[in-house]
Amino acid sequence: MAIRVHVDVVSAEELIFSGQTDFAVFPGEAGELGIYPRHTPLLTRIRPGTIRLKVPDSDEYEMVYVSGGMLEVQPALITVLADTAIRAHDLDEAKAIEAKRRAEEALKDRTSDIGLATAEAELAQAVAQLQAIKRLRQRH
């Protein structure tokens, strides 16, 4: 029997994913974090990006976009708490492109009502969403 780890991905609104996985990849602040079952306990922040969860008995990965959040790893349980979490196939490319355009304009226009830090965060999230969409397309 294969060793697996249970993963819960939770947003402020709902439980996005709850299930077993053989391997998971998370967008860590210093780079991607690959986690196997029985990993050493870990608590860290994650940046906007794509979570990839290896589905047991399949070559497929379940992909979930997160806007950032917290990752807790225990040997038999991984929990992600994110403000926003969306299954990659539910992302809207047109909305992400528009959000990216607005954030880039706000960064150019220093007189904008939107603050610099907010514009940078919105740009990072839009870029991460577009990268998740690109990854999903490459898979198919």
Residue, then its C-alpha position, 0 to 999 in steps of 0.5 A: m500500500a502506498i504511503r499518502v498524506h491528507v491535504d486540506v486547502v481552505s479559503a475564507e469562503e470554503l473548503i476547496f480540496s480535501g483528500q489524499t495525495d502522493f506528493a504536493v508542491f506549494p509556492g513558498e516565499a523562497g521557491e517551490l516546496g515539494i512535500y512527501p508523506r511523513h515530512t518533518p513538521l513545518l509552518t510557513r507562509i506561501r505566496p500567490g501561485t499554484i498548488r499542485l497535488k499528485v492524485p493517487d493512482s493517476d498521472e494527473y495533478e489537481m491544481v489550485y490557485v492561492s492568493g497566498g496564505m499559510l502552510e502547515v505540514q505534519p507527517a500525515l496532514i497538510t493544511v493550507l489556509a488562504d484568503t482566496a483559493i480557486r481550482a485552476h480550471d475555474l480561473d477566468e483568464a479575461k478577469a486576470i488579464e484585466a486585473k493585471r492591466r489595472a495593477e500595471e496602470a496603478l503602478k505607473d500612475r503614482t497619483s492613483d487612489i490605490g497604494l503602491a503596495t496594494a498595486e504590487a500585491e494585485l499585480a502578483q496575484a494576477v500574474a500568478q493566476l495567469q501562470a496557473i492558467k498557462r500550466l493548466r493548458q500545458r497539461h492538456 
